[in-house]
Amino acid sequence: MKRRDFAKTCVASALAFALPSVDKSLLAEDSQEERKLRILLVVGGHAYDKENLHAMLRDCPNSTFEEISIPEKQDMLKPGLSKDYDVLVFHDQSFFELSEEQKKNLEALWGEEGMPTVMLHHALISHPDYPLFREVFGAQYLLNDTEIDGRVYSKSSYLHPTDLNVYIVDRKHPITDGVSDFKLNDEVFKNLYFNPHIDVLATTDHPESDMPVLWTWHYKKSPVMGVIQGDAGGAFNDPNYRKLVYQGFQWLVAQRP
């Protein structure tokens, strides 16, 4: 027997001797549990389709999810969150005033810790007077005419519900892999602010909507996915939409530094 093979045999024997009472099936279950994707859904400030959104997240393969409401649980969103969760999904519509400590926590969570984040529909409108959200999400729904980087943007508008076409424009991206163009019934937004450097993955030609409807972006260390559609079951129950979201979760986790 070669020396290297002999060493491997000795190590294996030693482990078997040291752990004679361990149930291997329990070890397998623990290992599988550790591999589950841990999703934290953030809501608050606006009514939403809880039944269908929760169903979509429950159906996400090999994952678990929890929900918190803000501002009540705002203090949870701070450095160290990534030890307990893999992906942060914002679906809130918040206008409450953040404390200076809460602002510092968010800036550290996204800027230094690198928390994978999904901006989902309503969240585009959150904290319109706090530029960090616009910078992190790569886009913003504007409640009023707003000057950003020396340019004045007109206030945004919406139309709900409506039928729209979704076109995949980057078919080589892991998020869009295996997804073809599809139709959807959901709310649309128009005249949003978009960071010119976002990576647009899907668009629409609806006259009452901006073209980008799905994109990725990096804010410092944090990978981000923006999703315009996601108001109700017309989106949450659609298999193409779900696949984009599920693959988006996986991409975000893989992008984390």
Rosetta blueprint (number, residue, H / E / L):
1 M L
2 K L
3 R H
4 R H
5 D H
6 F H
7 A H
8 K H
9 T H
10 C H
11 V H
12 A H
13 S H
14 A H
15 L H
16 A H
17 F H
18 A H
19 L L
20 P L
21 S L
22 V L
23 D L
24 K H
25 S H
26 L H
27 L H
28 A H
29 E H
30 D H
31 S H
32 Q H
33 E H
34 E H
35 R L
36 K L
37 L E
38 R E
39 I E
40 L E
41 L E
42 V E
43 V E
44 G L
45 G L
46 H L
47 A L
48 Y L
49 D L
50 K H
51 E H
52 N H
53 L H
54 H H
55 A H
56 M H
57 L H
58 R H
59 D L
60 C L
61 P L
62 N L
63 S E
64 T E
65 F E
66 E E
67 E E
68 I E
69 S E
70 I L
71 P L
72 E L
73 K L
74 Q H
75 D H
76 M H
77 L L
78 K L
79 P L
80 G L
81 L H
82 S H
83 K H
84 D L
85 Y L
86 D L
87 V E
88 L E
89 V E
90 F E
91 H L
92 D L
93 Q L
94 S L
95 F L
96 F L
97 E L
98 L L
99 S L
100 E H
101 E H
102 Q H
103 K H
104 K H
105 N H
106 L H
107 E H
108 A H
109 L H
110 W H
111 G H
112 E H
113 E H
114 G L
115 M L
116 P L
117 T E
118 V E
119 M E
120 L E
121 H H
122 H H
123 A H
124 L H
125 I H
126 S L
127 H L
128 P L
129 D L
130 Y L
131 P H
132 L H
133 F H
134 R H
135 E H
136 V H
137 F H
138 G L
139 A E
140 Q E
141 Y L
142 L L
143 L L
144 N L
145 D L
146 T E
147 E E
148 I E
149 D L
150 G L
151 R E
152 V E
153 Y E
154 S L
155 K L
156 S L
157 S E
158 Y E
159 L E
160 H E
161 P E
162 T E
163 D E
164 L E
165 N E
166 V E
167 Y E
168 I E
169 V L
170 D L
171 R L
172 K L
173 H L
174 P L
175 I L
176 T L
177 D L
178 G L
179 V L
180 S L
181 D L
182 F E
183 K E
184 L E
185 N E
186 D E
187 E E
188 V E
189 F E
190 K E
191 N L
192 L L
193 Y E
194 F E
195 N L
196 P L
197 H L
198 I L
199 D E
200 V E
201 L E
202 A E
203 T E
204 T L
205 D L
206 H L
207 P L
208 E L
209 S L
210 D L
211 M L
212 P E
213 V E
214 L E
215 W E
216 T E
217 W E
218 H E
219 Y E
220 K L
221 K L
222 S E
223 P E
224 V E
225 M E
226 G E
227 V E
228 I L
229 Q L
230 G L
231 D L
232 A L
233 G H
234 G H
235 A H
236 F H
237 N L
238 D L
239 P H
240 N H
241 Y H
242 R H
243 K H
244 L H
245 V H
246 Y H
247 Q H
248 G H
249 F H
250 Q H
251 W H
252 L H
253 V H
254 A H
255 Q H
256 R L
257 P L
